[in-house]
Amino acid sequence: MEIISLQIRPELAPIMAYWAYLEWYQERSMDFGLILKAFIERAKDDSLPQCFVAMEGSLPVGMVTLKLDDLWSRKELNPWLSSLFITPGNRNKGTGHALVRVVIARARDLGYPFLYLFLGQKDPERLEGYYRKRGWEVIGTDVDNDGLETKILGFNLR
């Protein structure tokens, strides 16, 4: 497996957008065109937001994004690990952990002292356990971008 920046393979942006749409936005009636536009932006250069793609040969098998202002209720916290997704047939093989490590390294390289994420509404207990096993700590709760309560986790980059 290899992890690359989406800017290296911008033609993969529609696949990343499709994964995001199916996983997080379809049930929220979000327009696919907006999501596609966001991923095309992530492919333009190495500024934030930046998407990383896990590749098995020529096939993408996962993604993650490092971005700013992901949780609207907590604009003072930045940057954020976002959009971690692994294709079902490639889960539980270390792909997610490798993608998270790449985002941690990139945030550290950019000089940030902390990295944040908030838990999605699908299976938050499992997600919390996944991240806590990897050194993330719950730093509080707030409302997500749909107004639903969520936990915020932080990772010390120092």
ABEGO torsion letter per residue (X at the ends): XBBBBAAABAAAAAAAAAAAAAAAAAAAGBBAAAAAAAAAAAAABABOBBBBBBBBEABBABBBBBBBGABAABAABOBBBBGBBBBAAABGAGAAAAAAAAAAAAAAAAGBABBBBBBBABGAAAAAAAAAAAGBBBAEBBBBAAGBBBBBBBBBAX
